[in-house]
Amino acid sequence: MTKNVHCRFQALTLQRNWGLLYRAVLWATLGVSMFTFQGSALAQSRSHATEAPANVEMNSHHLSSDFLQQLNTSLVSLANEVTPAVVQIMVTSYGPVENGRGAGDVALFARQRGIGSGVILDPDGYIITNAHVVEGAQRIRVGLTTPSSSAPFVHRTDSEQRILEAKLVGADKSIDLALLKVDAHNLPTLELAATRAVYAGEFVLAVGSPEGLQSSVTMGVVSSVARQPDPNQPAVYIQTDAPINPGNSGGPLIDIHGNVIGLNTMILSEGGGSEGLGFAIPAETIQFVYDNLRKYGHVRRTQIQAVAQEITPTLAEGLGLPQDWGAVISDVAPDGPAAAAGLRAGDVVLSVDHRRITGLPEFVAALYKHSPDKIVQVDVLRGPKKMSLVIPALQDDDKREDLTDLIDPHELIGRLGVFVHDFDDTARDVLSDNVRIPSGVVVVAQSPELNSYTSSLRAGDIVHNLNQEPIKSVHQLRSLLLSIKSGQAVVLQIERGGKLQYISFDWGD
């Protein structure tokens, strides 16, 4: 990956003078000059001294101005160096829409357009972004940053920007990361700061395309380095007060060295805009997922077939646990490697591979980044007794999570108002095990087509017959529908929740 020497020089200058620069900015914000501060201290220590010469005031103001100018120059240089590697992502997709008919089990999908951000990590065109930015994408385009114009409000059309078609290499929805590839070379890049610690109070920039405004830069600090917004989910984020808005998703959180310490992912907001509660996926996690997606197209995780959860004071009291913090094993698969090694429900996890566990996020992270097909050493506390267990690790390839992942815009049957998919191994993995007839065509989502004949089909339905003709594929279903004449009755035999039923309607023009 390329390095920006000038950016690093400016960043080092900023870091070296940071203490004085920070005070200068603070005093300037409060309307208090450095001279006032220093002059007050001088007056207290020399209460009987004569008045300071006038040139002292002038030199102090000049010093303050110099510090502010250095800060300004460093920020401008940093922004100019990092923005070329931050791209705008334009997506045409099928996504969920509000369903006012009250049928909560119907997946209603329609064509949508969305905008997000991404970071170029490899000069040959590999771009990391959020999975939710490209979810259900039919077409993905990437807009490279254009040179600054002398007219700040000039609108640039697509023909004036460098727009590249992108393909999806792979995605991990559980972590909300996706990898894109464009056909280009020698692109500017940013580096992941995956090996250094991040600290609360660090100065950061958030770069992206909020509300479609490409190459926007906002400033703030790291508010927390290990925030867990959802206590039921083990994911840990960097929290920042740098303004983040819709469209910033997938953009980088930059440190003063010009490196990526996180990928801006979500905000907590009642009104939908930035309220200073932004969250970014840490660079260490990005690096792990990026390497897996680029090499395998999916994420290879380690699993021991055991489930843990966060210990709360109430949980600890009710279960009689020896501590009211950390992670406790809540379930162990009977025939899994963890059970064979002696792990039990109620065990308090002390460490994994000698990494201290203070909560659920650390437990998940330790397994998440562990090499598959190797043993895992888990130290637990069972009552007053400490135990060390050696558990063979299994490889758990990331799989599709639900039927919406199977949506293909080319498999939309508009006259029925549904997206469908052949009943193949992929569909079988998603569907439950109680399928009575393992063949046919699976309904993966409903589409609000105005000329559709029926809204009775639901996601998860399996179409087995059309007018008593067995259905084996999407292609066959299309062919049979084309052969039906206007006014003819149509009867579909479907399977829903392991039960067979008929859906009938008249075929119109």
C-alpha positions in Angstrom: 0.0 0.0 0.0 1.2 3.5 -0.8 2.2 5.9 1.9 1.7 9.7 1.9 5.0 11.1 3.2 3.9 14.7 3.2 0.8 13.7 5.2 2.9 11.9 7.7 5.3 14.8 8.1 2.4 17.2 8.7 0.9 14.7 11.2 4.1 14.4 13.1 4.3 18.2 13.2 0.8 18.3 14.6 1.6 15.5 17.1 4.8 17.1 18.3 3.1 20.4 19.1 -0.2 18.9 20.2 -0.2 20.1 23.8 0.3 23.8 22.8 -1.9 23.5 19.8 -4.8 22.1 21.8 -4.5 24.9 24.4 -4.4 27.4 21.6 -7.6 26.1 20.1 -9.3 25.9 23.4 -8.5 29.4 24.4 -9.4 30.7 21.0 -12.8 29.0 21.3 -13.4 30.5 24.7 -12.2 33.9 23.5 -9.3 33.9 25.9 -5.8 34.7 24.5 -2.6 33.0 25.5 -1.4 36.3 26.7 -4.3 36.7 29.1 -3.5 33.3 30.6 0.2 33.8 30.8 -0.1 37.4 31.9 -2.4 36.4 34.8 0.1 33.8 36.1 2.9 36.3 35.7 0.9 39.0 37.7 0.3 36.5 40.5 3.9 35.5 40.8 5.2 39.1 40.6 2.6 41.1 42.4 5.0 44.0 42.9 6.6 43.9 39.5 6.3 46.6 37.0 3.9 46.3 34.1 5.0 44.0 31.3 6.4 45.6 28.2 3.9 46.0 25.3 6.1 43.8 23.0 5.4 40.8 25.3 1.7 41.0 24.5 2.5 41.2 20.8 4.8 38.3 20.9 2.3 36.2 22.9 -0.4 36.9 20.4 1.9 36.1 17.5 2.9 32.8 19.2 -0.8 31.9 19.6 -1.4 32.8 15.9 1.5 30.6 14.8 0.2 27.6 16.7 -3.3 28.0 15.2 -1.8 28.4 11.7 0.2 25.2 12.2 -3.0 23.4 13.3 -4.9 24.8 10.3 -2.2 23.8 7.9 -1.9 20.3 9.3 -5.6 19.7 9.2 -5.9 21.0 5.6 -2.9 18.8 4.5 -4.3 15.8 6.3 -7.7 16.2 4.7 -6.2 16.6 1.2 -4.1 13.5 1.6 -6.8 11.1 2.8 -9.9 12.1 0.8 -8.6 10.7 -2.6 -8.7 7.2 -1.1 -12.3 7.6 0.2 -15.0 6.8 -2.5 -18.7 7.3 -2.9 -20.7 4.2 -3.4 -23.9 4.4 -5.4 -26.2 1.3 -5.2 -29.2 0.2 -7.1 -30.8 -2.5 -5.1 -33.9 -4.3 -3.9 -34.6 -3.6 -0.3 -37.4 -3.9 2.3 -40.2 -1.3 2.3 -42.9 -0.6 4.7 -45.9 -3.0 4.5 -49.1 -1.3 5.5 -51.2 -4.4 5.2 -50.3 -5.7 8.7 -48.9 -9.0 7.5 -45.7 -9.1 9.5 -44.5 -12.3 8.0 -44.5 -11.0 4.4 -41.2 -9.8 3.1 -41.9 -6.9 0.8 -39.1 -5.7 -1.4 -38.8 -3.0 -4.0 -36.2 -1.3 -6.2 -34.2 1.4 -4.3 -31.3 3.6 -4.7 -28.7 4.3 -1.9 -25.5 6.1 -1.3 -22.7 5.2 1.0 -18.9 5.5 1.4 -15.9 3.2 1.1 -12.1 3.1 1.6 -9.6 1.9 -1.0 -7.2 -0.5 0.8 -5.3 -1.8 -2.2 -4.1 0.2 -5.3 -5.5 -2.6 -7.5 -9.1 -1.6 -6.6 -10.1 -3.4 -3.4 -12.5 -1.3 -1.4 -14.0 -2.0 2.0 -17.4 -0.7 3.0 -20.4 -1.7 5.2 -22.4 -4.7 4.2 -25.7 -2.8 4.7 -24.6 -0.2 2.0 -24.6 -2.9 -0.7 -27.2 -5.3 0.7 -29.5 -6.5 -2.1 -27.5 -4.6 -4.7 -28.4 -5.1 -8.4 -25.7 -2.6 -9.5 -22.8 -1.1 -7.6 -20.9 2.0 -8.9 -18.0 3.7 -7.2 -17.3 7.4 -7.6 -13.7 8.4 -7.1 -12.9 11.7 -5.5 -12.7 14.6 -8.0 -10.2 17.5 -7.7 -11.4 20.4 -5.7 -13.0 23.2 -7.8 -12.4 26.9 -7.3 -16.2 27.3 -7.2 -17.2 25.5 -4.0 -20.9 25.0 -5.0 -20.4 23.7 -8.5 -22.5 20.6 -9.1 -20.6 17.8 -10.8 -22.5 15.4 -13.0 -21.7 11.7 -13.4 -20.0 12.5 -16.8 -17.5 14.9 -15.0 -16.7 12.3 -12.3 -14.7 9.1 -12.6 -17.4 6.4 -12.1 -16.4 2.8 -12.0 -18.5 -0.4 -12.0 -17.8 -2.5 -8.9 -18.5 -6.2 -8.1 -19.1 -7.7 -4.7 -16.2 -9.9 -3.6 -17.9 -11.0 -0.4 -19.7 -9.7 2.7 -20.1 -10.5 6.3 -23.5 -9.3 7.6 -22.8 -10.2 11.2 -20.0 -7.7 11.4 -21.5 -5.4 8.7 -18.5 -5.4 6.3 -18.3 -5.9 2.6 -15.4 -6.0 0.1 -15.8 -4.5 -3.4 -13.5 -4.7 -6.5 -13.2 -2.2 -9.3 -11.1 -2.7 -12.5 -8.5 0.0 -11.9 -4.8 0.2 -10.8 -2.5 2.6 -9.0 -5.4 4.0 -6.9 -4.6 6.1 -3.8 -5.0 4.0 -0.6 -5.2 4.3 3.2 -3.6 2.0 5.7 -5.4 0.2 8.5 -4.0 0.9 12.0 -4.8 -2.6 13.0 -1.9 -3.2 15.4 -1.9 0.0 17.6 -4.0 0.8 20.5 -6.7 3.5 20.3 -7.3 5.9 23.2 -10.3 7.9 24.3 -9.6 11.6 23.6 -7.7 11.0 20.4 -8.2 13.6 17.7 -10.0 12.0 14.6 -11.5 12.9 11.3 -14.6 11.2 9.7 -14.6 11.2 5.9 -17.4 10.2 3.6 -20.5 11.2 1.7 -23.2 12.3 4.2 -26.5 12.8 2.4 -24.6 12.3 -0.9 -22.1 15.2 -0.3 -18.9 13.6 -1.5 -15.6 14.0 0.3 -17.0 15.7 3.4 -14.7 15.9 6.4 -15.8 16.3 10.0 -13.7 16.6 13.2 -14.0 15.1 16.7 -12.4 12.9 19.2 -12.6 9.2 20.2 -15.3 9.1 22.9 -14.8 5.5 23.9 -12.7 2.6 22.5 -14.8 -0.4 23.5 -18.5 0.5 23.2 -21.1 -2.2 23.1 -24.4 -0.5 22.0 -26.4 -3.7 22.1 -25.7 -5.7 25.3 -27.1 -8.8 23.6 -24.6 -8.5 20.7 -20.9 -9.1 21.3 -19.8 -6.5 18.7 -17.6 -3.8 20.0 -17.2 -0.3 18.4 -15.1 2.8 18.6 -17.4 5.7 19.7 -16.7 9.2 18.3 -18.4 12.6 18.5 -17.2 13.5 15.0 -20.4 14.3 13.1 -21.6 11.2 11.1 -24.8 11.2 9.0 -26.6 8.9 6.5 -24.2 8.4 3.6 -21.1 8.3 5.9 -21.6 4.5 6.3 -18.4 2.8 5.1 -16.3 5.9 5.4 -13.1 5.9 7.5 -12.4 7.3 10.9 -8.9 8.7 10.5 -6.2 9.4 13.1 -3.7 12.3 13.0 -1.3 10.0 11.1 -3.7 9.6 8.2 -4.4 5.9 9.1 -7.8 4.2 9.4 -8.6 3.3 13.0 -12.2 2.4 12.2 -15.0 2.2 9.6 -18.0 4.5 10.4 -21.0 2.2 10.6 -23.9 3.6 12.6 -25.3 6.4 14.8 -27.6 6.6 17.8 -30.1 9.3 17.0 -33.7 10.1 17.7 -34.1 12.5 14.7 -32.0 10.6 12.2 -29.1 13.1 12.1 -25.8 13.3 14.0 -26.1 13.8 17.7 -22.4 13.1 18.5 -23.0 9.4 19.0 -21.2 7.7 16.1 -19.8 4.2 16.0 -17.0 2.7 13.9 -15.8 -0.9 13.5 -12.2 -1.1 14.8 -9.4 -1.5 12.4 -8.3 -4.8 13.9 -11.7 -6.4 13.0 -11.6 -4.8 9.6 -8.2 -6.3 8.8 -9.4 -9.8 9.8 -12.6 -9.6 7.7 -10.8 -8.0 4.8 -8.1 -10.7 4.6 -10.8 -13.5 4.8 -13.1 -11.9 2.2 -10.3 -11.3 -0.2 -8.9 -14.8 0.1 -12.0 -16.9 0.5 -14.9 -14.7 -0.4 -16.4 -15.4 3.0 -15.2 -15.3 6.7 -13.7 -18.4 8.2 -14.5 -18.4 12.0 -13.6 -20.6 14.8 -16.3 -22.3 16.8 -16.2 -24.7 19.8 -20.0 -25.3 19.8 -20.6 -23.5 23.0 -22.6 -20.3 23.8 -21.6 -17.6 26.3 -23.3 -14.5 27.5 -22.5 -11.4 29.5 -22.6 -11.7 33.3 -24.8 -9.1 35.1 -25.1 -8.7 38.9 -28.6 -10.1 38.7 -27.4 -13.1 36.7 -24.5 -13.7 39.1 -26.7 -13.5 42.2 -29.3 -15.9 40.8 -26.8 -18.4 39.6 -24.5 -18.1 42.6 -21.5 -17.1 40.4 -18.3 -16.2 42.0 -18.1 -12.8 40.2 -20.7 -10.3 38.8 -18.8 -9.5 35.6 -17.3 -11.3 32.7 -18.7 -14.1 30.5 -20.5 -17.3 31.5 -21.2 -20.4 29.4 -24.9 -20.7 28.9 -25.1 -23.6 26.5 -22.9 -26.5 25.3 -23.8 -28.7 22.3 -24.1 -32.3 23.6 -21.9 -33.8 20.9 -19.6 -30.9 20.2 -15.9 -30.4 21.0 -16.5 -28.2 24.0 -18.7 -30.9 25.7 -16.1 -33.5 24.9 -13.4 -31.4 26.6 -15.5 -31.0 29.7 -16.9 -27.4 29.3 -20.3 -27.0 31.1 -23.1 -24.5 31.3 -22.4 -22.2 34.3 -18.6 -22.1 33.8 -17.2 -18.6 34.1 -14.6 -17.9 31.4 -11.4 -16.5 32.7 -9.2 -16.5 29.6 -9.1 -17.9 26.0 -5.6 -18.7 24.7 -4.2 -16.8 27.7 -6.2 -13.7 26.8 -8.1 -12.4 29.8 -11.8 -12.3 29.4 -13.7 -9.4 31.0 -16.9 -9.7 29.1 -18.8 -11.3 26.2 -17.1 -9.1 23.5 -13.6 -10.3 24.5 -14.8 -14.0 24.5 -16.2 -13.6 21.0 -13.2 -11.7 19.7 -10.8 -14.3 21.0 -12.6 -17.0 19.0 -13.3 -14.8 16.1 -9.6 -14.2 15.4 -8.4 -17.7 16.4 -7.1 -19.9 13.6 -9.6 -22.6 12.6 -8.7 -26.2 13.0 -6.4 -25.6 15.9 -6.9 -26.2 19.6 -8.3 -23.5 21.9 -7.2 -23.3 25.6 -10.1 -22.1 27.7 -9.5 -21.4 31.4 -12.8 -21.4 33.5 -13.9 -21.0 37.0 -16.4 -23.6 38.2 -17.5 -22.7 41.7 -14.2 -22.1 43.6 -12.2 -24.3 41.3 -10.1 -23.1 38.4 -9.9 -25.4 35.4 -7.9 -25.3 32.1 -9.6 -27.1 29.1 -8.2 -27.8 25.7 -10.9 -27.7 23.0 -10.5 -28.7 19.4 -11.6 -25.8 17.2 -13.9 -26.2 14.2 -14.1 -24.1 11.1 -17.4 -22.3 10.7 -17.7 -20.7 7.3 -20.0 -17.7 7.0 -23.3 -18.8 5.5 -26.3 -16.9 4.1 -28.4 -15.7 7.0 -31.9 -15.6 5.6 -34.1 -15.8 2.5 -33.5 -12.1 1.6 -29.9 -13.0 0.8 -31.1 -15.2 -2.0 -32.8 -12.3 -3.8 -31.8 -12.1 -7.5 -33.5 -9.3 -9.5 -33.4 -11.5 -12.5 -35.6 -14.0 -10.7 -38.5 -11.6 -10.2 -41.8 -12.9 -11.5 -43.8 -9.7 -11.7 -47.1 -11.2 -12.6 -47.0 -13.1 -9.3 -45.4 -10.3 -7.4 -42.6 -12.4 -5.9 -38.9 -13.1 -6.1 -38.2 -16.8 -6.4 -35.2 -19.2 -6.3 -34.7 -22.8 -7.3 -34.9 -25.2 -4.4 -31.1 -26.0 -4.4 -28.6 -26.7 -1.7 -28.3 -23.0 -0.9 -32.1 -22.6 -0.4 -32.1 -25.9 1.6 -29.5 -24.5 4.0 -31.7 -21.5 4.7 -35.0 -23.2 5.0 -36.0 -25.2 8.1 -35.6 -28.9 8.3 -39.4 -29.6 8.2 -39.7 -29.3 4.4 -42.0 -32.1 3.3 -41.2 -32.1 -0.4 -37.6 -31.1 -1.1 -38.2 -29.7 -4.6 -39.9 -26.9 -6.4 -39.4 -23.1 -6.4 -38.9 -21.1 -3.2 -40.5 -17.6 -2.7 -37.7 -15.5 -1.1 -39.5 -12.1 -1.0 -42.6 -10.3 -2.2 -42.4 -7.3 -4.7 -45.0 -4.6 -4.9 -45.7 -5.0 -8.6 -48.8 -3.1 -9.7 -49.9 -5.7 -12.3 -49.4 -8.8 -10.1 -52.3 -11.2 -9.7 -51.8 -12.4 -6.1 -50.3 -11.1 -2.8 -51.1 -14.4 -1.1 -47.5 -15.8 -1.6 -45.2 -15.3 1.3 -41.4 -15.5 1.8 -40.6 -19.2 2.6 -43.4 -20.6 0.5 -42.4 -23.5 -1.8 -44.3 -23.7 -5.1 -44.7 -27.4 -6.0 -47.4 -27.4 -8.7 -49.0 -25.1 -11.2 -52.4 -26.5 -12.4 -51.3 -30.0 -11.4 -48.0 -29.6 -13.3 -45.0 -30.3 -11.0 -42.6 -27.4 -10.8 -38.9 -28.2 -10.8 -37.2 -24.8 -11.6 -37.8 -21.1 -12.0 -37.4 -21.4 -15.8 -40.1 -24.0 -15.9 -42.4 -21.8 -13.8 -41.9 -18.9 -16.2 -42.6 -21.1 -19.2 -45.9 -22.4 -17.8 -47.1 -19.0 -16.8 -46.5 -17.7 -20.4 -48.6 -20.6 -21.7 -51.7 -19.7 -19.6 -54.4 -17.9 -21.6 -56.3 -14.8 -20.4 -59.3 -15.7 -18.1 -57.9 -19.2 -17.4 -57.9 -20.4 -13.7 -54.5 -20.7 -12.0 -54.1 -23.0 -9.1 -50.7 -23.2 -7.2 -50.0 -25.9 -4.8 -47.6 -24.6 -2.2 -46.0 -25.7 1.0 -46.0 -23.3 3.9 -44.5 -24.3 7.3 -44.5 -28.0 6.4 -48.2 -27.9 5.3 -49.6 -28.1 1.8 -52.3 -25.8 0.5 -53.7 -24.3 -2.7 -53.8 -20.7 -3.9 -56.1 -19.9 -6.8 -56.9 -16.9 -9.0 -57.9 -16.0 -12.5 -55.2 -15.1 -15.1 -55.9 -11.7 -16.7 -54.4 -9.8 -19.6 
